[in-house]
Amino acid sequence: MNADAVFWGSVISVVICVVIIGFLAVKVGQLMKKDAERHNK
């Protein structure tokens, strides 16, 4: 298979999307933990 610019562009886009989704998931988890701690006090 001849990897051209379109192939590499799509691979990089998918990697960036996965990184962003993972980052957002971590942030949401942290916010939920903080909210639960405040709620328990």
C-alpha positions, 0 to 999 in steps of 0.5 A: 500500500502506498501511504500518501498525504491523505492517508497520513492526514486521516491517521493524524486526525484520528490520533488527535481526536483520541487524545482530545477525547481522552483529555476531556474524559480525564477533566470530566472525571476530576470535576465529578470527583471535586463535586462529589467531595464538595457534596459530601462536606 
